[in-house]
Amino acid sequence: MKKNLSIVGVGIVIILGLFFVFKNQASNVKSSEHVSSESHESQKHQPVKKVVTTKKHTSSKLSESSQSEKVNRHKQASKQVIALEKNNNEALSQAITTQMATVLPSTHGPARWTAYVEEVGGQGLKTSVTNWEPAKSQFSASTIKLFILIRYYQLCQSGQLNPDDTYVLQKKDMVQGSGTMLNDPVGTKYTLQELCNLMIEQSDNIATNVLIDEVGGFSAVNRTITSVVGPKHQSSLERKMMDTSNIENGRANRINAKEAAQTLLQLYQGKVIDPTTDAQMLSLMLKTKNRTKLPSQLPAGAICYNKSGESNYRGIENDMALIKYNGHVFAMCVLIEMDGEGETPIDATIEQTQSEVNAIGNIGQAVTNVIAAS
């Protein structure tokens, strides 16, 4: 009997020993997983950063792995500033990054941003900076309309489109978002030139979608981007305005800050089609309705041709502008998005949106002051 009890006692000791060994190993595994990434929930309104802790978690490994993947997708968007050009002007870079520091973070971490500035003549100042990699392009919102505009004028100039031809508004054309055509009755007639003007001046989404069809569709616009920017362009048109079905299929309209700004410079220099036609395209950008960003804080006497883009979906606030001031001519493009590709889109709050708008407006003023002082 005593022998049997002794055997049982030894067995209990062994089992308890094994239990504590496995418990310590499990704790170490969880601690190691937490070092590699933070919990996605803890990222709300906080910069992405590595946290080292030995605190144990009760969530499953599958949940931790899923959260880790979400954080890693955004790990390169941070407070760190990345230079995209070798010869960046330090004063311009500082002017931009100082204002970007005021943008509120998204749920996923710091908002992604990219900015490009280039001066024509003068000191030839330029800078290209971002806070994420690879920063090839960002969601365009309405800034992609710049290239639809160019495609339209190319076809008019070659005689393939007549700007006086009329289009009759149909029920299928109706989409929400910016513009005035949504308030017009079905059957209203517009000339193609009127549609073009509405697309740029009012950023009208219905006019834009009609023109996409009139100029030959997505592939035709992308061929125009190739002809203006080059074959390795990052800007692209992949869906119509407000087409949520294509968003869900992974198609998105994208803009590259450098490509947008340099296209504005080409228009100013008359190198896109011809000086007269290019001047006509730029003149529409003097009449844009949304002047709340880059043009908003410019000094008196500055002339600003701009095309903005914004969407509460993903917290997108973009603007591009050609600015003339005090004998200087320069172009810039500023892109900010709260939720990048691969991240769950969350509508931006009023406070987040306003911080983006304010930052872009202040960047317009700060950059102008730097260039004017050079």
BELGITA-V207829 format. One record per residue. N is the residue number from 1. RES is the residue in three letters. OMEGA is omega in radians with two decimals (NA if undefined). Layout:
BEGIN
N & RES & OMEGA
N & RES & OMEGA
END
This chain:
BEGIN
1 & MET & 3.12
2 & LYS & 3.13
3 & LYS & 3.14
4 & ASN & 3.13
5 & LEU & 3.13
6 & SER & 3.13
7 & ILE & 3.13
8 & VAL & -3.13
9 & GLY & 3.10
10 & VAL & 3.14
11 & GLY & -3.13
12 & ILE & 3.14
13 & VAL & 3.14
14 & ILE & -3.13
15 & ILE & 3.13
16 & LEU & 3.12
17 & GLY & 3.11
18 & LEU & 3.14
19 & PHE & -3.11
20 & PHE & 3.10
21 & VAL & -3.13
22 & PHE & 3.12
23 & LYS & 3.13
24 & ASN & 3.12
25 & GLN & -3.14
26 & ALA & 3.12
27 & SER & 3.13
28 & ASN & 3.13
29 & VAL & -3.14
30 & LYS & 3.12
31 & SER & -3.14
32 & SER & 3.12
33 & GLU & -3.09
34 & HIS & 3.10
35 & VAL & -3.04
36 & SER & 3.12
37 & SER & 3.10
38 & GLU & 2.98
39 & SER & -3.12
40 & HIS & -3.13
41 & GLU & -3.09
42 & SER & -3.14
43 & GLN & -3.06
44 & LYS & 3.09
45 & HIS & 3.08
46 & GLN & 3.06
47 & PRO & 3.07
48 & VAL & 3.12
49 & LYS & 3.13
50 & LYS & 3.13
51 & VAL & 3.12
52 & VAL & -3.12
53 & THR & 3.10
54 & THR & 3.13
55 & LYS & -3.12
56 & LYS & 3.14
57 & HIS & 3.11
58 & THR & 3.13
59 & SER & -3.09
60 & SER & 3.10
61 & LYS & -3.14
62 & LEU & 3.12
63 & SER & 3.14
64 & GLU & 3.13
65 & SER & 3.13
66 & SER & 3.13
67 & GLN & -3.14
68 & SER & -3.13
69 & GLU & -3.14
70 & LYS & -3.13
71 & VAL & -3.09
72 & ASN & 3.12
73 & ARG & -3.08
74 & HIS & -3.00
75 & LYS & -3.09
76 & GLN & 3.02
77 & ALA & -3.02
78 & SER & 3.08
79 & LYS & 3.12
80 & GLN & 3.12
81 & VAL & -3.10
82 & ILE & 3.10
83 & ALA & -3.14
84 & LEU & 3.10
85 & GLU & -3.13
86 & LYS & -3.03
87 & ASN & 3.11
88 & ASN & 3.01
89 & ASN & -3.02
90 & GLU & -3.13
91 & ALA & 3.09
92 & LEU & 3.14
93 & SER & -3.13
94 & GLN & 3.12
95 & ALA & -3.13
96 & ILE & -3.04
97 & THR & 3.09
98 & THR & -3.13
99 & GLN & 3.11
100 & MET & 3.12
101 & ALA & -3.13
102 & THR & -3.13
103 & VAL & 3.13
104 & LEU & 3.12
105 & PRO & 3.04
106 & SER & 3.06
107 & THR & -3.08
108 & HIS & -3.08
109 & GLY & 3.13
110 & PRO & 3.05
111 & ALA & 3.06
112 & ARG & 3.09
113 & TRP & 3.06
114 & THR & 3.12
115 & ALA & 3.11
116 & TYR & 3.10
117 & VAL & 3.06
118 & GLU & 3.12
119 & GLU & 3.04
120 & VAL & -3.12
121 & GLY & -3.14
122 & GLY & 3.10
123 & GLN & -3.13
124 & GLY & -3.10
125 & LEU & 3.04
126 & LYS & 3.03
127 & THR & 3.11
128 & SER & -3.05
129 & VAL & -3.14
130 & THR & 3.04
131 & ASN & 3.11
132 & TRP & 3.11
133 & GLU & 0.13
134 & PRO & 3.05
135 & ALA & 3.13
136 & LYS & 3.12
137 & SER & 3.05
138 & GLN & 3.12
139 & PHE & -2.96
140 & SER & -2.89
141 & ALA & -3.00
142 & SER & 3.13
143 & THR & 3.12
144 & ILE & -3.14
145 & LYS & 3.06
146 & LEU & -3.07
147 & PHE & 3.01
148 & ILE & 3.07
149 & LEU & -3.11
150 & ILE & 3.12
151 & ARG & 3.13
152 & TYR & -3.11
153 & TYR & 3.04
154 & GLN & -3.11
155 & LEU & 3.09
156 & CYS & -3.12
157 & GLN & -3.13
158 & SER & 3.12
159 & GLY & -3.13
160 & GLN & 3.02
161 & LEU & 3.05
162 & ASN & -3.09
163 & PRO & 3.14
164 & ASP & 3.07
165 & ASP & -3.07
166 & THR & 3.06
167 & TYR & -3.14
168 & VAL & -3.11
169 & LEU & -3.13
170 & GLN & -3.12
171 & LYS & -3.11
172 & LYS & -3.11
173 & ASP & -2.97
174 & MET & 3.01
175 & VAL & -3.13
176 & GLN & 3.10
177 & GLY & -3.01
178 & SER & 3.08
179 & GLY & -3.09
180 & THR & -3.06
181 & MET & 3.12
182 & LEU & -3.13
183 & ASN & -3.12
184 & ASP & -3.14
185 & PRO & 3.02
186 & VAL & -3.10
187 & GLY & 3.09
188 & THR & -3.11
189 & LYS & 3.10
190 & TYR & 2.93
191 & THR & 3.10
192 & LEU & 3.13
193 & GLN & 3.08
194 & GLU & 3.10
195 & LEU & 3.13
196 & CYS & 3.12
197 & ASN & 3.13
198 & LEU & -3.12
199 & MET & -3.09
200 & ILE & -3.03
201 & GLU & -3.12
202 & GLN & -3.04
203 & SER & -3.04
204 & ASP & -3.11
205 & ASN & 3.12
206 & ILE & 3.10
207 & ALA & -3.14
208 & THR & -3.11
209 & ASN & 3.09
210 & VAL & -3.12
211 & LEU & 3.09
212 & ILE & 3.10
213 & ASP & -3.09
214 & GLU & -3.08
215 & VAL & 3.03
216 & GLY & 3.06
217 & GLY & -3.05
218 & PHE & -3.06
219 & SER & 3.13
220 & ALA & 3.11
221 & VAL & 3.14
222 & ASN & 3.03
223 & ARG & 3.07
224 & THR & 3.10
225 & ILE & 3.10
226 & THR & -3.10
227 & SER & -3.10
228 & VAL & -3.01
229 & VAL & -3.06
230 & GLY & -3.02
231 & PRO & -3.12
232 & LYS & -3.09
233 & HIS & 3.10
234 & GLN & 3.08
235 & SER & -3.12
236 & SER & 3.05
237 & LEU & -3.08
238 & GLU & 3.14
239 & ARG & 3.07
240 & LYS & 3.14
241 & MET & 3.08
242 & MET & 3.11
243 & ASP & -3.09
244 & THR & 3.13
245 & SER & 3.13
246 & ASN & 3.04
247 & ILE & -3.13
248 & GLU & 3.10
249 & ASN & 3.08
250 & GLY & 3.12
251 & ARG & -3.12
252 & ALA & 3.03
253 & ASN & -3.03
254 & ARG & 3.11
255 & ILE & 3.05
256 & ASN & -3.03
257 & ALA & -3.13
258 & LYS & -3.14
259 & GLU & -3.13
260 & ALA & -3.11
261 & ALA & -3.13
262 & GLN & 3.04
263 & THR & 3.07
264 & LEU & 3.11
265 & LEU & 3.10
266 & GLN & 3.08
267 & LEU & 3.13
268 & TYR & -3.11
269 & GLN & 3.11
270 & GLY & -3.05
271 & LYS & -3.09
272 & VAL & 3.06
273 & ILE & 3.02
274 & ASP & -3.04
275 & PRO & -3.11
276 & THR & -3.12
277 & THR & 3.14
278 & ASP & 3.10
279 & ALA & 3.10
280 & GLN & 3.12
281 & MET & 3.13
282 & LEU & -3.09
283 & SER & 3.10
284 & LEU & -3.10
285 & MET & 2.98
286 & LEU & -3.04
287 & LYS & -3.11
288 & THR & -3.09
289 & LYS & -3.09
290 & ASN & 3.12
291 & ARG & -3.01
292 & THR & -3.07
293 & LYS & -3.04
294 & LEU & -3.13
295 & PRO & -2.86
296 & SER & -3.05
297 & GLN & -3.10
298 & LEU & 3.12
299 & PRO & 3.12
300 & ALA & 3.13
301 & GLY & 3.11
302 & ALA & 3.07
303 & ILE & -3.02
304 & CYS & 3.02
305 & TYR & -3.06
306 & ASN & 2.97
307 & LYS & -3.11
308 & SER & 3.04
309 & GLY & -3.11
310 & GLU & 3.09
311 & SER & 3.08
312 & ASN & 3.06
313 & TYR & -3.06
314 & ARG & 3.08
315 & GLY & -3.09
316 & ILE & 3.01
317 & GLU & -3.11
318 & ASN & 2.97
319 & ASP & 3.03
320 & MET & -3.09
321 & ALA & 2.90
322 & LEU & -3.03
323 & ILE & 3.03
324 & LYS & -3.13
325 & TYR & 3.01
326 & ASN & 3.12
327 & GLY & 3.13
328 & HIS & 3.04
329 & VAL & -3.14
330 & PHE & 3.11
331 & ALA & 3.07
332 & MET & 3.04
333 & CYS & -3.14
334 & VAL & -3.10
335 & LEU & 3.07
336 & ILE & 3.04
337 & GLU & 3.13
338 & MET & -3.10
339 & ASP & -3.13
340 & GLY & 3.12
341 & GLU & -3.13
342 & GLY & 3.13
343 & GLU & 3.12
344 & THR & -3.12
345 & PRO & 3.10
346 & ILE & -3.14
347 & ASP & -3.14
348 & ALA & 3.06
349 & THR & 3.09
350 & ILE & -3.12
351 & GLU & 3.10
352 & GLN & -3.14
353 & THR & -3.11
354 & GLN & 3.11
355 & SER & 3.09
356 & GLU & -3.12
357 & VAL & 3.13
358 & ASN & -3.12
359 & ALA & -3.12
360 & ILE & 3.10
361 & GLY & 3.13
362 & ASN & 3.08
363 & ILE & 3.10
364 & GLY & 3.13
365 & GLN & -3.07
366 & ALA & 3.13
367 & VAL & 3.12
368 & THR & 3.13
369 & ASN & 3.13
370 & VAL & -3.10
371 & ILE & -3.14
372 & ALA & -3.12
373 & ALA & -3.05
374 & SER & NA
END
